[in-house]
Amino acid sequence: SEDLSKHFVTPAELSFVRSHIHTPKLDPKEWKVEVTGLGLPDPTAKGQPHALSLDELTNASVFSQTSVMAALQCAGNRRETLATVSVPNSPLAYHHQVISNNTYTGVSLKDILQKFGFDLAKAKAQGAKHVIFEGYDFNGTESFSASVPLRKAMDEDTIVAWMANGQPLLPDHGYPVRVVVPGYGGQRSTKWLRKIIISPIEAQSYWQQKDKIMPPWVPDPKDNPAFLELPVTSAICSPEDGAVLPKDATQATVRGYAWSGGGRGIMRVDLTTDNGANWVPASTLQRPPDQEEGRVWGWTLWEHKLPLPKATMYPQKMRVCAKAVDMSYNVQPESPVPLINNRGFGCNCWHCIELVRPPK
């Protein structure tokens, strides 16, 4: 947890890994991605589908390469907190570390589609509404797949990437090629990309159809959208929960991250030591460089030297809580109770830790 807030760009070894099926072993020389669906001309005269090899994809004379800084977060980040008030504790009861911030390099998905003659107006006339990404990972019944709305797929920052932080993707992070859909939950950024499908309907896979967060007392209508943009969140990474303070400490340096989905930047991060009666804004915010509001895909790291109450004001433990406010004035709720849902997704209530003062 403490290491997470030490790096604005998360090193590969600290970037979280969440895979729904096993990591496939892929030969980059044999890898290709197939592009099919509405709005595309008929396949080549030989009857072969539109496809790209890795050499073609990475050829700078064929495609303009682009880099996008984006925080990817699992929708189940902080599920452990949500599990305390709702669904039974899951084996994937994550704390707050299932997020990382990286700079991905690749090619805009829009450019790939246009290379194959994709006609947006024609696609819409044919009923296209979604783009499905299918991976090479296979569980014996189906391959992993997820989808995003067509408008998001056509965003210039939605990319097909082969590098993270200037290095080839690691196998567990999608080597050789993955999709990066900034501002959406990490499960939409399909790893080990195999197929791109322009479709009238969203992906029908388990991972798309079950990612519809509903409270237990509401049925899950099939026509509800999957969980896409994630809500504003923040977490305290340092000190860790239960950290013991020096006996004579008069302040504690508190650090963490904040992020909001949909390209919404972070306005501020607030801290409290008295359960919300009083707040102080974090004094230092490190925001993503060169990302304009509405397209802020990277996270914000924050820091504050928090004055500590006198020992007489709290006997041995002090509760510190953080909440973030994004540029649309969305703010984290105090309690996880209103967030109860069947999947344990989207927990973004205040993040709190306890600091311990040793007895004299």
N, C-alpha and C positions, 0 to 999 in steps of 0.2 A: 504493500500500500504506500509506504513512504517513498519508494523508488519511483512510483508512478508520477508524482508531482515534481520530480527532479529534472525531468526532460520534457521540454515543450514538444519536440518531435520524439515519439516513443521508439526506443530501440527495438529491433526485431525480437530480441529475446524477452522483452517485457510486453510485447503486443499480445493481446489475449487471443486464444484459439477457441473457437466454438464451431464444431463440425457436426452435422446431423447424421452423416454416414462416415465410413472410414475414408482415410486419405488415399486416393487412387495413385498408382505409380504410372506416370505418364512420360513418354519419350518426347521431348520437345521437337525432335525431327519429324515425328509422326503426328503431332498435334495439329488439329485444324478445328475451326469453328464454322458451323453451317448457318446460313442466314436464309430464312424462309418466311412465307406468310403473305398477308395482304399488302397491297401497294407496291409490290415488286414485279418486275417483268418476269416472263416465263423463264425457267432455267435455261442454261446454255443449250445449244443445238445438240450437244451430245447427251442431253438428258441428265447431266450432273447438276446437283444443287449448287447454289451460290455458296462458296466457301473460301476461307482464308487460311493459309499456313502461318506459322509463327514468323518465318522469314518475310512473308508479304506484309504481315501486320506491322513488323518493326522496321520496315524499309522506309526511311525518311523521304525518299523520292516518290513514294506512293501515298503516304499519309503524313500530315503535319502532326508531330507529337506534342503533347500537352501534359502539364503537371498540375495536380489538384491536391491541396492540403485538405484533409477531411478527417474528422473524428468518426470512427465506427464504434457503435455501442450495441451490444446485445439487448434486445427488448426485455430480457429477463434480468438485466442488471438490478441489483438490490432486491431480488426475489426473497431473500432471507427475511428482510424487514416485512414484506407483505405477508409472508407465511405466518408471522406471529399473530395476525389478526384474521386470516382467511383460510385459504386452502391448506391442507396438511403439508408439512415440510417436504419439499421436493429434493430428490438426490442432486438436483442442479440448483441448490439454494445459494445463489451467488451473493457475495457481499457487494462492494461498490467498485471492484477492479475490472469489470468486464467491459472495458472501454479503452481505446488507444487512439492516438493522433498521429497520422502519418502523411507523408507527401507521396502520392501515387503518380506514376508516369505511364502514359499509354496514348490511346487514340480516342477521340470523341466518338461515341456510338453513332451519333448523327452523321459523322463523316463516313463511317463504315456503311451505313445504310445508303447514303447518297452514292457511294462508289458503285453499288449494285443497282442504281437506278430507282431507288425508292421514291415514290411520289406521294407526299403527305396528303394532298387533296384527294387523290384517288383512293388511298387507304381509308380515309375517313368516310368517303362515299361508300366504300365496301363494308363499313361497320367496324373498322379497327379502333380499339379503345385501350388496348394493353400490349405490352411487350413482355414476353416470357423468356426467362433465362434458364436454360437447362444445363446441369453440370455433368461431368463424367462420373461422379460418385453415384454408386448404384447399390441398393440394399437387397437385391434379389427379386424385388417386385417392381420398383420404379426408381428412376433417377431423381436426384434432388432437383427441384425447380421452384422458382418464385417469379413473380411478375410485378411490374410497376405500370402506372398509367402511361399512355403514349406520350402525353405532354412532358412527363418527367424523363422519359427515355430520350426525347429530342432535345433536352437541355444540354448545352455545350459542355457542362461539367460532369455529366454522366459519361464515364469513360470505360473502355476496355483496357485494362492495365496489366503490365508484365513486370513492373518494378515498384518497389516501395523504398523510399529514402535513398534512392540512387542505386539500389541493389536488386538483383532478381528476387522475385517473391520466394519465400520459403515454401517447402511442400505443404505444410499445414496451413499456410496463408493463401493457397490457391495456385501454386506453381503448375504450369508455366503462365497461365492467364486467368484473370478473374474480372468480374464487373465491379465497378465502384459507383454506388449510387449515393452521393453525398446528401446529408440531411435526413435520410431514411434509416430505419433500423438495420443493423448489420446483416440480418438474414436476407435482405433484398440484394445484397452485393454478392451474388452467386460466385462461388469459387470453382476452379477447374472447368471453365466455361466450355461447353460443347455445342450448344445450339442457341440461336436467337430467333424468336418466332413473333411476328407481328400478328396479333390475334383479336377477335371480337370479344373474347372473354378472358378473365384472369386465369392464371395457372390453376389447374384443378388438383394439384398435388396436396398431400396431407399438410405440408409445411405452409402452404398458402391458405388453404381452407380452414385450418385450425387456428390460424393467427388472427382470430377475430375476438377481441377481448370484450366479454360481457360479464356482468355480475351474475352470481349463481341464481338469482331470482328472475332473470330475463333469459328467454330462449335465445339460441344463436341463429338468427335469420341467415339463410344462405346468401342473400343478396347484400348483406352488410360488407363493407370493404375490410380488407385485412389491415393490420396495424402497420402504418407506413411512417409518417413523421412522428418522432418521439418528443415528449414534453420536456420543458426546461428542467434541468437538474443540476445538482452540485454535490460535492462530497469532500469531507475532510480526509486528507491522506496522511498528514503529519501534524501533530503526534498521532500515534495509533491509539485506538480505544484502550483504556486502562493504563496508559503511560503514567509512570511515576515521575512527578516533578521534583526538582531539587528542593531541599528544605527551605532555602531562603529565596526561592524564585519570586520575582515581582511581576514577571510577564512570561508569556509563552508565545513562540512563533508558530502560527497556525498556517498551514498551506493546503491547497487542494485544487480541484478542477471544477469548471462549470461549463455547461453546454446546453444548447437548445436545438431541436430539430427544425427542419424546414428552412434553414439558412438564417434563422433569427440569432443575432448577436447577443452577447451578454452585456446588460447595462450596469449591473453591480452585483456584488455578493455581500450579504449581511450576516453578522455574527451576533449571537447572544449567549450570555452566561447565566441568565435568570429566567429561562423558559419563555422568552419572548416579551417580557415586560419592557426591556430596553434592548436596542440594537446598535451596532456600530458597523459601518461599511468597511470592507476590506480595503486597505490602503494601496495595495499594488495589484493591478490587473495586467496580465500579459495576454493580449488579444492576437488573433491570427493576422499577420501582415497582409496588406493588399487585397483584403476581401471586403467588398462593399456590403452594406446592410441589405438583407434579403438573400445574400449569397455567402453568408458567413458559415462555412462548413467546418472549420477547425474549432477546437475547444479554446477556452480561456483558462489560464492558470492564475491563481490568486494567492496572496500572502498578506498576513497581518500580524503585527506584534500586539498581542492581546494582553492588556493589563489584568493582573490577577487580583481578585478581592483579597482582603486581609484574611488570615487564617481563621480569625474569629467569626467571619461571615459564612464560612462553610467548613464543617468539621474535618472531613477527610476527602470527599469527592466533589468535583465540580463538573456539571454538565455543560458542554459547549455544543451549540447547534449552528448550522449554516443553512442559508437559503439563497437561491439566486433569483434575479429578476431579468427577463430578457427584454429586447428592444421593442417588443409588442406588449410589454407590461404584464406578461404571464409570470406568475410567481409560484414557487413551490408551496403546497399545502402543508399544514402542521402535522397532520395525522395520516397514516396509511389507510385508515378505515374507508374514506370515500373512494379509494382506488381499488377496492376488492374486485377481483375478476377471476375467471375460470382458468386463466393461463399463467397467472403470476407475472404479468407484463406491466411495464410502465410505472414502476414504483418510483415516485419522485418527491416524496414527502421530505421534510427537513431531515438533514443528516446530522446525527448527534453522536458525540463521544463523551466518555468520562475521563477526566484527568484526576489523578490521585496525588494528594499531598501526604508524604510519609508522616507517621506520628512522631511527635517530638520525643 
